[in-house]
Amino acid sequence: MSRAVAGVAGVAVALATVLAACGGDDDGATDFDVEPATRPDSDAAFGWTEFGGDRVQTGSLEVPIDPDDPNAGTFDLFVARHLADEDLRVGTLLVNPGGPGVGGSYLAIEADQYFSPTLVAHFDIVGWDPRGTGMSEPAIDCVDDYDRYYAGVDITPDDDAERDAAIRLAQEFQQGCVERSGEFLAHVGTNDSAADIDLLRQALGEDEISYFGFSYGSELGGVWVTRYPDTVRAAVLDGAVDPDADALEASIQQSQGFEQSLTSFLAWCSDSEDCAFRNGGDAEGAFDELMASVDANPVPTEPGRPDLDLGVFVNGVVTSLYTDDLWRELGEALADAAAGDGSGLLALHDLYFERSADGTWADTLEAFQVISCMDNPVRETPEEATAQLDAIRAAAPRIVPATVIWPSCDAFPAPEQGRLGITGAGAGPVVVIGTTGDSATPLEGTRRMAEALEEGVLIVVDAEQHTGYGTDACVTDAVDAYLVAGTVPADGLTCGG
């Protein structure tokens, strides 16, 4: 999605927070008059083993790196399965949390935390770490120290020397990806992952299969239903992107989404006694002053860690805009930064980049960057990419204060083609969910996804968060009835509020 700022994209931890809060709100599974389906035997393909209980299994599936070159090697996809109730099972539900770059196996391992009891009872819920991500092997790997590349980088350089230093770091990051993962980089794009979905279906022994994708998982699902329409039993795309936007348009749309969410946060903060950054009702003015101050004079954080500069500041703010459940924490972090303590915003920045307590980082943002580049055949120079920032910054001046692009794609191999166009022709009804206050995948782009699909059916959820499933019984029940019983909701159904 957007490359305007370091990472403005679906974030594993933030999305996990949203989904965990959105789990089913009913006490038990809703029963449907649906004939139970026998589970096909897939032990030979996956080598299933029990994982923490008799209803969760893990295994792996070998898929070709390049289907056209058998000598190119294979990926071993890490796969998890949460088994349905035997007397209620209607089939398999593949699930993906987005990113791109986020491993999806946890959605199956902890299925009862993310999906309603109805879906957990009726489906074998299968999540996998897409090629190059998570516990699948080989995994995309570029660098070890995120602080070097995502903190302490001057995103508003004052002269050519500072600008060149930022570009050199971006090129160094890319070179690390090429050196560590170069043999398969050209085969981790969305088209390749969509092909893996069909290989998963075949290995699971299903003629048709159901799919539930969140955030970027909606884009992946859209490509899958377009490429393999005859295998689609049902598909839900939650927090969908505009499928026809080019890289610049997508950056502008997403940056505007975060900008609007930030505007909503600042208005709430100005009016709420619960916001520590209220500043006498002028949170907006105080925020702008703090941004300028941090840019000029970075704020200390914790011993041994980078100071709070403008890049870390923006990343911390962005993390908090995926759901209004994090707004109070953001207010406290901003107030602390104004008082000279940047550790709160650094902690949010670390959440974004999945920094562990031991000081290591997950590879999620590395995978995000590479996969995003592999979906875009254009290879712009740093100068060409930076030239686009004026349009993005004009659309979102607070979220995108940067005057130099970071990172970019120019050192990566170009794919033979960009991501497949999405139509869903022949796939049947596909349910698309959008929320009114979604920062990462704004509602207007979600509407365009529904319109692009041959039989797209839109559900609008009135909520200040990224993705909408589980927000209330309205959207949960509608999705569950569609997935389990094939009952298609009314197009334009509105929930929440």
N, C-alpha and C positions, 0 to 999 in steps of 0.2 A: 504494500500500500504506500504510504507516504515515505519519501526519503528526505523531506525538508529539514527535519531535525533528527538527531541521533535517535533512531528507533520509533518515531511516532507511528505505532502499529499495534496490533493485537498483542497483549502481553500475557504470558502464561499465568503469572501469579494474580494479576488483576482480574483476568477472565475467570480464573478458578474461584476467586472471591465472589464474583458475581454469580456464577453458576451454583456455588455452594449455598448462597443465600436464596437461590431460586428453586431449590429442590421441591418435590411434590408436597403440597400442603394438606393432603387428605390423610386420614388415619389408616386406610387400607386400600387394596387394589379394587378398582371398579371392574365388575365382571361384564363381559360382552358375550353375546350369543355367537361365538366364533368357533369353528371346528378346530380343535387342537392339532398341531402339526408335529410329527415325529422328527426328532433331531437327527440329521444325517451324520454318519460317522466321519470324523475328520482327524482322528488321532494320528494317522499315518502322515498327513500333511503338516500338522502343527506340533506333534509330540507333546500334547497337553500334559501339564502337571498341576497338582493342586497348589493354590497360593492362598494361604491364610484362611482356609475354610472350604467346605465342600461345595460351595456355589461359585467359587472363583478359580479360574485356571489361567495359566500363562503358557505360551509356546512361541514358536517362531515360524515364519514362512520365507522360503528362499525365492527371490524374484530377480530377474535379469537386470543388470545395470542398463544395458542397451539391448532391447529385443532384437535389433538388427545385427548385433555383433556378439555371438556366443562366447567369444574370447575376452570380452570386456569384464567378465566377472559377475558377481551377484551381490545383492543386499540381503541381509537376514533381517526381516521386519520383526520387531518385538511386538507380540500380540497378546492381549488379555481378553478373557471372556467371563462375563457374569451370567450364570445359567438361569433360565426362566423356571417357573414352576412347571413341572412336567405335565400337569393336567390343564394348564392354561396356555402353554407355549403356542404362539402363532408363527414364529420364525425368528430370523436374526435381524438385529438393528445395529448397523455400523455407525459409530459416532466419532466425530472429530471436533476438537476444541478451537481450532484456528491457528493464528500466528501471522504468516506461515512460520514454521519452525518449531511449533510446540508439539511435543509427544502426546499422543492421545490415549495411551494405555491406561492412564490413571482414571479416565472417565468410566472405564469398565470395572477396574479394580474396586473403585468406590462408587459404583453405580447408584446405590441407594442414597448417596449424598447429593447426587446431581439430577436424578430423574424421579418421577413420581412412582409410588408403589405400583401403579397400574402398568407402567412400562416395564418396570423391573420384574413384575410377575409374568408378563406376557411375552417378553423377548429375551433371547440370548443377546445380551448387550456386548458388542465386540468393539474394542478400541485398539488402535495400533499406533506405534510411533512411525510416522511416515519416513520414507527413505531419507537418510541423512540426518535424522533427528533422534533425540532421546536415547533410548537403549538399543535402537536398531544399529546394525553395523554394516559397513563403516559409517561413522557419523561425521557430519561437517565439523571441521575444527580449523580455526584461523589463528587465534591468539590465546595467551594464558592470562594476561593482566588487563582487565577491562578498564581499570583506572587510567592506564596510559592512553587509551583511545577514546574513552567516553567521559573523562573528567580531566580538567586542566587544559582542555582544548578551547582556544579562544574562537568562539563562533561569530564574534564581531571584530575581526582584526582591524587594527588602525592603520596598518601600512602593508606594503608588499611583502616584507620579511615575515610578519605574523601570518599573513595569508598563505604564503608558500609553506610555512611550517605546518599549518593545518592540512594542506593538500598532501604534503609528504607523509603525514601520519595516516591519511586515508589510503594512500598508495601502499604504505607499509602494511596496513591491515589487509588489503586485498592480496598483496603478495604472500602474506601468511596463509590465506585461504588456498591460493594456488599451490604453494609448496606442500601444504599438509593434506589437501583434499583434491588436488587437481585432476586425478584420474577419473573422478566421477562427477565433477561440478556441473558439467553440461547436461546431466541427467537427473536433476533433482527438482525440476520445475513442476508446475501444477498438472501439465499434461501427463507427465510420467507417474505422478501420484494417483491420478484418475485411473490410469491403466492398472495400477496396483489394486485399486478397489475391485476391479473386475477379477483380478487374480485371487483376491481374498474370497470373493463370492464363489468362484469355482472350487477353491480348496475347501470351503465350508460346505460344499455340496448343495447349494441353493440355486434353483433355476432363476428365481427373482429374489431381490433382497431390499430391505428398507434402510434408509440413511437419515441421520440427524446431524447437521453441521452447524457450528456456531462461528460467527465472525468470518475470518478467511475460510473456515470450513464450509461456508455457504458458496464461496467461489469455487472451491474444490468440488463440492456437490453439484454445482451448476455445470461444470465441465463434464463430470461423470454422467449426469442424466442426459447430456447432449450427445456424448460419445457412445453410450451404451443404453439407449432408451428401452430396448426390449427386455432388459434385466431389472428394471425399476419396479418394485412393488409399491413403494411410497417414499417420499423425500420431503424433509423439512429443512429449510434454510433460514436460520435465525441470526439477525444482525447482518443482513446481506449488503454487499457492496454493489455499486453501479457497474454492471458487467461490461459496458461499452466505453467507459472512461479510459483515456490514455493515461500515461504515467503522470503528466502534468495535471490533467483534470482530476485524477484521483488524489493527488497531493493537495490540490486546492480544496476539494470537497471534504477530505478528512480534516485538514487544518481548520477549515471553517467550522466543522463539527466540534472540535475541541475548543475553538475560540468561543462558540456559543455556550458550551458547557461552562467554560471559565466565566463568561459574563453572567450566567445564571448563578454560579457559586458566589461571585462577588456581590451580586444583588442580595442573595440570601444572607451573606456575611454582614453586609451593611445593616440589614434589618433585624438580625438575630442576636440576642444576648448570649446564645450558645457558641458564637463564633469569637474566638480569642483575638482575631485580627480585625474586629469590627471598626476600630479607629473612629469612634464617635459617629458612625454611620457613613463613613467615607472609605470603605474598603477598596473601592476602585482607585481612588487617588493614591492611597497608601501603597497599593500593589505596584502601581507604575513607578512611584518613587523608590520602592525597594528594588525593583528590577534594575533601574538605572544605577542605584548604589552598588548592587552586587556586581554589575558589569564593570564598574569603575574600580571597586575595591572588594575582591572576594572575601567571604566571611569564614572564619575558622570553623572547623567541624569537630573531628575527633583526632587524637594523637595518631600519627602515622597514616592518616587518610587525607585525600585532597581537600582543599578549601571549597566552599560553596561558590562556584563561579556561575556564569549565566547558563551554561549548558546543563550543569547539574540541577540548577534551579528549575529550568523548564522541564527537564525529565521528571523531577519530583512532583511538579504541579500536574503534568500530564497523567502520571500514575493515578492521581487522586480524582481524576475526572471520569474514570470508567464507571463510577457509581457514586451516588450522593451519600452512601454509607461512609465514605472516606472524607467527606467535606469537613467534618469537625476536626479530624486529624490534620487536614491541610491547614485549617485556620490556626491551629496551635503551632504547626511547623513554621508558618509565615511569621507569626508573632515572635517566635524564638529567633528567627533569622533577623528580624528587625532589631532585636535586642542584642545581636552579636553572636548568636549560636546557630550555626547552620546544620547541626547534626540531624534535626528532624527531617529537613528536606533531603539530606544525604541518605537517610534511611529509606525514604520513599523512592529515591533514585536507585538505591540498592535493590529494593523490591522489584522495580521495573526490570532490572538486569539480573534478577535471581541470584544475588550474592548470598552465599552460605555463611554461617557463623565462623567457619574456618578460613574465610577469606578467599574462597574459590567461587567461580561463576559457572552456571550452566552454559551450554552452547546455544541456547535458544536464539539470542540476538544475532549470533554469527549465522545460524541457519536462516533466520529471517532475511538477513541481508542477501545471502547467496541465492535463496529461492526467489526472492523478489527480482533479482537481476536476471535469473534464468527465465523468468516469465516475460521479460522485456528484451526484444532483439536489438534495440537501439543501444549503441555504446557511445555515450557522450563523453567528451573531454571534461575535466573539471571546470574549465572556463565555460563550456556550453551549459553544463548543469547549473553552475552558479548563476548564469544569466537568467534562469527561470525563477530565481528566488524573489525577484521584484514582484512578480504576479502573485506568488504564494504569500509573501509578507503583506502585500496590500489587502489580501483577503483575511489574514489572521495576524495582525501586527504584534499581539502579545504572545501568542503561541509560537510564532516563527520570527523571532528577532534576528536570526542568523543572516549574515551577509556572505557566507561561504558554505557551499554544500558539504555535507558530511554524513555518511561516507558516500561513495559513488561506485560505478560498475565498470569503469573503462578498462581495468586490467583483467577482467574475467572473460573467458571464452563466450562468444555469442551463441545462443541457441539457434537451431535451424529455423525455428518459427516461434512466434510468441504464443502466449496462452490461447487455447482454442476458443473461438467465439461461442457464446452461450445462447442456446435457443430452447433446449428441452423438447425439441420436436419429436413426437411419438412417445414421450415418457409418461403422458397422462398428467393429472393434477399434481402440482408441486406447491406445497404451502410455504409461504415466505413471511417471516415475522420481522417487523421493524418497531422500534420504540421512538417516541417523540423526542426524547432527550438523549439519544445515543450520540456520544462524542466520536467514537471510532468509526462507526458506519452510519452516517446520518440518514435519517428517514427518507429523504428525497432519493438517495442512491438506492435504498431498499425498494422503493416504489418502482424504480427503473428496472431492477432485477425482476420483479413480478411481471412487469410489462414485457420484458424481453423473452420470458418463458412462454411457450405456446399455450400452456394452461396454468399460468401462475395464479395463485390464490393468496391475497394479501391479508394478514392480520396486523392491525396497528395497536400497539400497547402504549398507553399514556404513562410514562415512567422516565425518571432521570437516571438511566443506566444503560450499559452496553449489553445487548441481547434482552429478550423479553420472556422466554419460556419460564414458567414457574412464578411469575410476578403475582398472579392471582388465579383463582379457579377458572375464570373465563378462558384465558389463553391455554392453561394447562389442560382443561377438559376438552377443548376443541382439538388440540394437537393429539392428545391421547386417543380420542375417538377416531381421528383420521388415521393414525398409525396402526391402531389395533383393529378397527372394524372397517376402515376405508370410508368413513363418513366425512365427506369433504365439507369444511366450514364455508359459510357464506363469504364471498369475496368482499373485502372491505370491513370485515368484523372488527369492532373497536373494543378493546379491553382496558382495564386499569382506570386510574383517575380517582 
